[in-house]
């Protein structure tokens, strides 16, 4: 079984590769933005790397002709909400253009691989102020350029299923976190600041934006397990939320990370970190995914945060530390 993963050199792609390598019946092909030798989580592993600009239709056609995949996981995208506000067209053009090239190359070569399109729960926006967990019937209400691009990707996936019978499955992950996540995302940003303070590389001050918002966080290692299950058991033409079903405030996330540190840290608000459009609460319902694949999250939120902080500690040259246990002072 030949599997093509686009965006394989990124945060989620690296975790998906690690998970799929545990499955014996798969030959993995990775479409990467950086050339082989510059993808540390892929280099030296039994993976065929293809250095491809997915915005180049001819290059994508050649990629598909070479791999002729049985499964496709389309992860490649610009994923930063703040950067999408700064340069909306760059995010829209990159995310939509790449996917059109990919799907059209499959159709032009008369291939019908099971194709997982990774959309986002950002497509739901504020969901009309609903506080109950959101299921897949919730209307789209994108509130930033990134979520507009993801809504377009989601709808394009459905259109190619309806128009060409391409067996597309759409995943709508809510916020996912874990080791190896880069900056620009709240848990990684907080953890990187704490680790830098512990390493003496910055003053003991953390700058934060809106701490009252609630989000549904799932460990990336659980998320990629859901992707693999959807490839095998998901129903073509359907969309699936991937989430924990629980909401955590950004304040709780920060307090938990701070509780794992022995440093005395001053927390200060930074208006520059506030987004033009912020959503008070977004929590998902993964009942459909569970019904079709038996998936459910397994890694506790607090464990994810400790693993993220220890990952950043190691990047700063510090050893990992255990989290505080109940009753510790």
Buried (B, 14 or more C-beta within 10 A) or exposed (E): BBBBBBBBBBBBBBBBBBBBEEEEEBBBBBBBBEEBEEBEBBEEEEBBBBBBBBBBBEBBBBBBEEBEBBBBBBBBBBBBBBBBBEBBEBBBBBBBBBBBBBBBBBBEEEBBBBBBBBBBBBBBBBBEEEEEBBBBEBEBBBBBBBBBBBBBBBBBBBEBBEEBEBBBBBBBBBBBBBBBBEEEBBBBBBBBBBBBBBBEEBEBEBBBBBBEBBBBBBBBBBBBBBBBBBBEEBEBBBBBBBBBBBBBBBBBBBEBBBEBBEEEBEBEEEEEEEBEEBBEBBBBBBEBBBEBBEBEBEBEBBEBBBBBBBBBBEBBEBEEBEBBEEEEE
